[in-house]
Amino acid sequence: MAASALWGCGFFFGKIALREMSVGHMVLYRFAFAVLAMLPLLVTHPPKFNRREWGVLLVASFLGVPVQFLLQFYGLSLTTVSHASLMVGMMPVILAVGAAVWAHERMDLVGWLALVGSTCGAALIALGHVSGGGSSLAGDLCVVASLAIALFWILANKHLMETHGPIQVTVYGQALGTAMLAVWVPLQYGMPPVMGISWRAWAALAASGVLCTATTTLLWNWGMTQVPASQAGVLLNMEPLMGSLLGVFVLGERLGPSAWAGGGLILASAVTLTTRSKTRVREQMPIT
């Protein structure tokens, strides 16, 4: 529960930092703080990947860090925290579709109904813009696209974790992704700013890296050994709930009636999928 709640704060902290820097610089600093926090694990858990596995990890890291997060937070820069967070509620349904397509897992009727409900909910959110609310269709769609990219990251990591520990896969995957960001971001966005950044932005960056990236991953992987996967899947749905509440009640964002209805539909679909459906989405959630 703690991991999911902290994940829900990621867009909130990101929005604070985006007020003072570009998307690329914000994402780079987030992962730099995360890797800094995980340095002890890099030392105590040496990699044992073969050549082919290193290739899989490189591709997964490229998709899961630079591509996914630059696209996702570019979407956040165009929309609101509450809209982006509610869109993330589609992730369990996207995972179920991935299981059906790549693992040849048949989706049952509940799974298909959850897919339809989640899609309708996303459409209601995307179309439920309030005048002066700061949300946009383009931003919402970028967040959804980043979730589709995250699916490939999750499936690749799941494959690696069949023979390697989750700490190794997570820590070295994020370190590789951060190294890619360190090369791409200065070329695309210029050198990251150091001077002129407020303490609030630095605190948000540190919190998003240490709490919303490093700590959440470790808490989630540990929690998966303590509770059934079905219960963990339900708790994952706290992420969009927490993010949307922070956006509305802390940042003062506004949600239109259709956005409220769409968010409720997405959350209901995700909870139904993770508790009632026989589709194997629950076993694929630990590394989202």
Stockholm file with secondary structure:
# STOCKHOLM 1.0

chainA/1-288         MAASALWGCGFFFGKIALREMSVGHMVLYRFAFAVLAMLPLLVTHPPKFNRREWGVLLVASFLGVPVQFLLQFYGLSLTTVSHASLMVGMMPVILAVGAAVWAHERMDLVGWLALVGSTCGAALIALGHVSGGGSSLAGDLCVVASLAIALFWILANKHLMETHGPIQVTVYGQALGTAMLAVWVPLQYGMPPVMGISWRAWAALAASGVLCTATTTLLWNWGMTQVPASQAGVLLNMEPLMGSLLGVFVLGERLGPSAWAGGGLILASAVTLTTRSKTRVREQMPIT
#=GR chainA/1-288 SS CHHHHHHTTHHHHHHHHHTTSCHHHHHHHHHHHHHHHTHHHHHHSCCCCCHHHHHHHHHHHHIIIIIHHHHHHHHHHHSCHHHHHHHHTTHHHHHHHHHHHHSCCCCCHHHHHHHHHHHHHHHHHHHCCCTTSCCCHHHHHHHHHHHHHHHHHHHHHHHHTTTSCHHHHHHHHHHHHHHHHHHHHHHHHCSCCCTTCCHHHHHHHHHHHIIIIIIHHHHHHHHTTTSCHHHHHHHHTHHHHHHHHHHHHTSCCCCCHHHHHHHHHHHHHHHHHHHHCCSTTGGGCTTC
#=GC SS_cons         CHHHHHHTTHHHHHHHHHTTSCHHHHHHHHHHHHHHHTHHHHHHSCCCCCHHHHHHHHHHHHIIIIIHHHHHHHHHHHSCHHHHHHHHTTHHHHHHHHHHHHSCCCCCHHHHHHHHHHHHHHHHHHHCCCTTSCCCHHHHHHHHHHHHHHHHHHHHHHHHTTTSCHHHHHHHHHHHHHHHHHHHHHHHHCSCCCTTCCHHHHHHHHHHHIIIIIIHHHHHHHHTTTSCHHHHHHHHTHHHHHHHHHHHHTSCCCCCHHHHHHHHHHHHHHHHHHHHCCSTTGGGCTTC
//
